[in-house]
Amino acid sequence: MNAIDDALNANREFARRFTQSYLSRRPARQLAVVTCLDARLHVEEALGLANGDANILRNAGAIVTDDVLRSLVFSHQVLGTREIMIVGHTECGLLRFDGQELGARLERQFGPAPSPLAFHVFDDLEANISRQVQKIKSHPWLKSALVRGVAYDVKTGMLNELKGG
């Protein structure tokens, strides 16, 4: 058996005891969270969120890409979120990572990608989180949202809020 089979088996048990069909598609806490895909982050638990409380968007590095902006605009303008939180973390795989080297290696191994990929690497965690906060704050359709950035410490589980971010 593989990980997907395990997940599908777990889903059958989950569906058997499922009781949350009453939840609204609108996040109860009017919160959207952009965070990293790192498996060590227990975002809902770390933030005290229950299922249905927030829209959670994950990607490598908690980067506010065009697709994340699209989702945040939908979350804010259609689903009623009022606050947006960027959660970066220590020991991120994109921190001090050589994205050009990876792209070159993959191109040598597999050929060119059908469209260019940007890995959005960074060398300063707090500066990266601040950049993501500013991307959201500067978007005209998200200006009414409260936006804040935090760094999650993977060793302690603590969140450290960025000043001014």
N, C-alpha and C positions, 0 to 999 in steps of 0.2 A: 504494500500500500504506500502511496505517496502523500505529501502534505495536502494536496487538493482533495484527495479522497478522504483524508482525516477531517478536513474542514467541512466537506459535504455531509459526512456522518455526524459531526457535531451539530450541523445545522438542522438535521432531522430531529435531534433531541431538543434543540432550541425551539423549533417550530411547534413541537409537541406540547411544550409548556408555555408558549408565547402568550402574553397577556397585555401587550402594549399597543393594541390596534387603536386605542383611543387617542394616541398622541397626535398633536397638530403638526402640520408640515412647517409651521412657524416656530422658530426656536423660543422656548418658554422664557429664557433669560435675555432674549434679544441680543445675543452675542454671537459673533463669528470669530473663529480662531484660525490663524494661519500658522502651521508648525511644520516641522521636519518629518520625513518618513521614517526616521530612525526608530527601530523596534524597541529601544530602551525607554522611549518616552511614553509614560502613562498619562496622557494629556487629560482625559476626563477625570481620572482619579486625582491628579496633581492640582487640578483647578476646582475640584469639588462639584463636578458636573454629572448629572444623570442623563440617561438617554432622553433626547428631546429638548435638552436645555440650550444647545448651541450648534451652529454649523461648524464642522471641523474640516479644514482643507489642509492636506498634507502633500508636500513634495520635498525633494532633496534640498536641504538648506533653508527651508521656510522662505523661499524666494517669491516675491510678488511679480509673477510673470503676467503676460496678457491674459492667460486663461484664469489665473487666480483673480485678477481684476474683474474679469467677466463674472466669475462666481460671486465675488464680493458685491458687485453692483446688483446682481440678482438678489442676493441675500438681504442687502440693505433696502433696495427700492421695492422689491416684491414681497419678501418674507418678513420684513419689518425689523431686521437687526439694527441696533442703534450704536453698538460698540464693537470694535474690532481689535483683536489682540494678536500681536506677532510674538510667537514663542520660538526663539532660537535656542541652541543648547551647546554646552561645552563638548569638546571632543567630536564635533561634527565632521563627517567624512569630507565635506567640501572645504573645510578650514585648512588652509595651507596645502591644498591639493593642486596638482598640475593638470588642469583640464585640457590644455593643448597637447600634452604628451598622451593623454588617454585618447583624445580624438585622433591623433596621428597613428597610434597603435591600432585602434579599431579600424581605421581606414586601410591600413596595411593588411590587416587580418581579414576584413570582410568587404573591402571596397568602400567607395564613398557613400555616405548616407543620402537618402533621397531628398532630404532638406537639412540644412545645417542645424546642428545642435549646439546650444550654449549651455555649458555646465554651471555657469554662474558661481565660480569659485571665489573665495575671499580669504583674506589673511587676518582679519580683525573681526571677531564675533560681534562686539558691541556696535562697531561702525556698520556692519552688514545689517543688523537689526534696525538701526536708525535709518539706513537707506530704504529699507522696506516700509517702515512707518511713513517716511516722507513720500514714497510713491503713492501710498494710499491717500495721505492728507492732501496731496496735490491734484488728485483726480477730481474733476468738477462734479461728478455724480456721487462722490463719497464725502464731500466737504462737510456734511452735517453729522457725520459719524465721529464718535470719540475713538481715537486710535492711540494705543499704547503698546510699547514693546518691552519684553522681558527676556532674560536669559535663564534657561533651566540648567541647573548643575546636575549632570548625570551621576555624580558621586554622592550627592547629598539629597537630591530631590527638591532642593530649594529653588525658588524663583527670585531673581534679582531684577527689579524694575530699572530700566534705563532712565536716567534723568533727562527730561526734555524729549523723551522718545517713548 
